[in-house]
């Protein structure tokens, strides 16, 4: 059976080469006689898997020596609480609210102290990125938090906000490793792996060492302290072992693609194909301010919800799946992460052109 073109926002498409290699190793990983799924996380073989994954991630991002890499669980949503528990020493932090997830992060931060909204695009339903050129950040704020790419609304920050000397904390879930990232400009970056990196269950945290302390908010559970996991090299408890293994393979795949600069060019090409069509279409239109368009999540709609529904149904029949927009937004969303091939975006645009012309849908075996 032919594979579909999967435009899901997450869990999302993974490189076929990675899936094929993992399938070959499913029953016997490198002569061990067992699957990585069955392997003790305390074994030397699995410790080697974790060490190799971290080394490759460090090489991809040129991560400075004074930053630690943590492979955790709980998703980005757990980080919404873990960050203030560990970093909100003065019980105050600044938040940029540019979408649903940064809004949730701010709301969670407010459970532990004062979460000050210093910029927001809620006034126009998060269809643009707010101006962050001159933020009024409280002098006693412990950090500035923002979400670099907004999965639901399809916007992205093309320039980093200026934190005014405070640690910059970024939710990178839907843009991690889609382009080079200057790690040294962040105090902490984090993201769920299930969009660009690997299967659901792994959360990657890259944190500057001076932010890892035992001086957390009173009552912070042991499992929610960064120091706990940093001291144990991400092996304090049973980690998301198989997910880390797949992430490591994706890191190697990105290297084989030419690294992050090549990946950025690949992603920009894909996005241009789709946005160029949306700009010329009479039926479909993008829902985001042009300057702030995401390269990862392309949100668009037709002339009515009824047409949207018919498009989504016929696209699925044609082998183009998971194009329905987020439940609170409607319309369509094509998530074109690293592993989405250019051919997938070209096929989507071809189908959209035919749909706009009224050409009957035919099932494809692409």
Secondary structure, 3 states (H helix, E strand, C coil): CCCCEECCCCCCCCCHHHHHHHHHCCCCCCCCCCCHHHCCCCCHHHHHHHHHHHHHHHHHHCCCCCEEEEEECCHHHHHHHHHHHHHCCCCEEEEEECCHHHHHHHHHHCCCCEEEEEEECHHHCCCCCCCCCCCCCCCCCCEEEEECEECCCCEECCCCCCCCCCEEEEECCCCCCCCCCCHHHCCEEEEECCCCCCCCCCEEEEEEHHHCCCCCCCCCCHHHCHHHHHHCCCCCCCCCHHHHHHHHHHHHHHHHCCCHHHHHHHHHHHHHHHHHHHHHCCCCEECCCHHHECCCEEEEECCCHHHHHHHHHHHHHCCEECCECCCCCCCEEEECCCCCCHHHHHHHHHHHHHHHHCCCCCCCCC
